């Protein structure tokens, strides 16, 4: 997971297409990610006191680096979490490109999804969707939408939405 975050961060920074990072931001992100490499991961060698201490360190680091985290997270998987709404905290993940919220009991695609301007892939399979709202049209960067295993009713989908989806990878 840490490697994935670092890779996404590096690829985005190196490409320079989405955002310019200052040297301080690069150092902060590197220090944040390097912290994970220092965590003891073996349960056999870690006492409960060590776990509490490390958890407190993590909380402090997350609190100090939340702005960096918001920039680093590009892929988010919340599938099967029994969500009825999106957690409001993710609304600030401005670089989110892939979102998997499949297997949650949504009857409509949650409003917060339409705020992710950079979203390229959306998976809402196995929810309880009967339609795809016109709001989907604001997702200009959307390349793939998975709505499989939903009780979609084509007569409830506006023609402009169908046109929009035909120009993308649409999994039904």
C-alpha positions, -999 to +999 in steps of 0.1 A: +000+000+000+028+024+009+046+016-023+014+022-042+010+056-026+047+064-033+043+053-069+012+074-074+029+103-058+061+099-078+043+093-111+021+124-106+050+146-095+073+134-123+047+139-150+039+174-136+006+174-154-017+179-125+001+199-099+034+216-091+049+204-058+073+225-038+105+210-024+090+213+011+059+193+000+081+167-016+102+164+016+070+162+038+055+135+016+088+115+016+091+118+054+055+108+058+059+077+036+093+068+051+076+066+086+057+035+075+089+017+066+101+021+103+069+006+118+074-028+134+052-052+115+057-085+133+032-093+161+057-116+177+082-089+185+058-061+193+043-055+228+009-040+232+026-009+247+046-006+214+014-009+194-002+019+214+029+041+211+030+035+173-007+042+169-002+075+188+027+083+164+005+074+134-023+096+146+001+125+151+016+120+116-018+117+099-030+148+117+001+168+107+001+155+071-035+153+062-031+179+034-003+157+018-026+126+022-054+144+004-030+150-025-015+115-025-047+095-026-057+088-062-074+054-058-100+045-032-117+012-026-148+014-003-165-017-018-187-038+005-185-014+034-222-012+039-222+026+032-254+045+027-235+077+020-200+087+011-178+097+041-176+135+040-138+133+046-132+119+011-147+150-005-113+167-001-094+140-021-089+163-050-067+140-070-090+110-068-090+091-101-105+057-093-133+051-069-148+017-061-180+019-040-194-014-053-214-037-031-229-009-010-266-004-006-269+028-026-301+034-045-286+063-063-250+073-070-240+094-040-239+132-048-203+135-035-191+113-065-198+142-089-174+165-071-143+144-081-132+163-112-103+140-120-123+108-116-115+084-144-130+051-132-161+046-111-173+012-099-209+010-085-215-026-094-238-046-071-254-016-055-291-011-059-292+014-086-323+017-109-309+047-129-278+067-137-284+104-129-278+132-154-252+145-128-228+119-143-223+143-172-201+166-151-175+138-149-156+149-180-126+127-172-146+096-166-133+067-188-149+037-172-182+031-154-191-003-140-228-006-131-231-044-134-255-063-112-278-034-106-315-034-113-311-006-139-342+003-158-333+018-192-364+039-194-352+057-163-319+068-180-320+101-199-308+099-236-279+123-230-266+100-202-268+071-226-249+091-253-223+100-226-218+064-216-215+051-251-183+071-255-168+054-225-161+019-212-195+011-198-198-022-180-235-032-176 
